[in-house]
Amino acid sequence: MVQVKHSGGNTEKINQIIDTAQRRFGVYGLEKTSMREIASDLGISKASLYYYFPDKEHLYIHVVEKEHDEFIRNLQSNMEQSEFPDQMLRKFVETRMELFRKFLNLSRFKMSNLMEFKTLMNESWMRSKAKETKIISDVLKRGMKSELFRQEDPDELATLFIDILRGLRTTFIKNKEYFFLDDDEYAILMEKTNHFTEVFIRGILK
């Protein structure tokens, strides 16, 4: 995770700031939120807020990563309801699509902001991708151990799987103002994603 400016060992205070910023970013987005407003919500001075975070972009990254951690926990919890590895892959895709619509700050990022702090966002996205890839790699290893899946390089296959899922979503948002899909776009993406998942599973079944 992106490091805070000063922690002072005050984890509770940092979490309180992130929670408060999450609510405001979720309602107003990055552009229309100021550090002054977040400080006001917390009942602290703006200077106190800057003690922990150098700017709202760093604070926003912490909010997005907090949401992604919740996203990963929900993914794992839902996948545990499935008994077989192929079912787990399907549940992963289904849950992943649903959760992207629920976590506001993962989907409300404005495309025009990307270049302003591209390095920070790229670092965050790489960390989130690594977590998702690890989940899929573990499922593939489980399927290979039970001889449901062919013996392949699970890490390589998992990377390919996540890259294609992310690529499908990118095709829908690359020309949009926000990382957001309306109902029709979501339905089309869901259909394409499910189709790919079935092709992928058929390709690795033993």
Residue pairs with C-beta under 8 A, 6 or more apart in sequence:
1 62
1 65
1 127
2 58
2 61
2 62
2 65
2 120
2 123
2 124
4 14
4 52
4 53
4 58
4 62
5 50
5 51
5 52
5 53
5 54
5 58
6 51
6 52
7 14
7 52
13 52
14 52
16 42
17 38
17 42
17 49
17 52
17 53
17 59
18 59
18 62
18 63
18 66
20 38
20 41
20 42
21 33
21 38
21 56
21 59
21 60
21 62
21 63
22 63
22 66
22 67
22 105
23 41
24 33
24 37
24 38
24 41
25 33
25 60
25 63
25 104
25 105
25 108
26 104
26 105
26 108
29 108
29 110
30 56
30 57
30 60
30 108
30 109
30 110
30 113
31 110
31 113
33 56
34 56
35 46
35 49
35 50
35 53
35 55
35 56
35 59
36 46
38 49
38 56
38 59
39 45
39 46
39 48
39 49
42 49
53 59
53 62
57 116
57 117
57 120
58 120
60 105
61 117
61 120
61 121
61 124
63 105
64 105
64 106
64 109
64 124
65 124
65 127
65 128
67 103
67 104
67 105
67 106
68 103
68 106
68 124
68 128
68 131
70 103
71 99
71 100
71 103
71 106
72 128
72 131
72 132
72 135
74 95
74 99
75 92
75 95
75 96
75 99
75 132
75 135
76 135
78 91
78 94
78 95
79 88
79 91
79 92
79 95
79 135
79 139
81 91
82 88
82 90
82 91
84 143
84 148
85 139
85 140
85 142
85 143
85 146
85 148
85 149
86 143
86 148
86 149
86 201
86 205
88 139
88 142
89 136
89 139
89 161
89 197
89 200
89 201
90 194
90 197
90 201
92 135
92 136
92 139
93 165
93 193
93 194
93 197
96 132
96 165
97 186
97 189
97 190
97 193
100 106
100 107
100 169
101 107
101 181
101 186
106 179
107 178
107 179
107 180
107 181
108 178
108 179
108 180
109 121
109 178
109 179
110 177
110 178
111 173
111 176
111 177
111 178
111 179
112 177
114 121
129 162
129 166
132 162
133 155
133 158
133 159
133 161
133 162
134 158
136 157
136 158
136 161
136 162
137 154
137 155
137 157
137 158
140 149
140 152
140 154
140 157
140 158
140 204
141 154
143 149
143 204
144 150
144 151
144 152
144 154
147 206
148 205
148 206
149 204
149 205
149 206
150 204
150 205
150 206
152 204
157 204
161 200
164 196
164 200
165 193
165 196
168 189
168 192
168 193
168 196
169 189
172 181
172 185
172 188
172 189
173 179
173 180
173 181
181 189
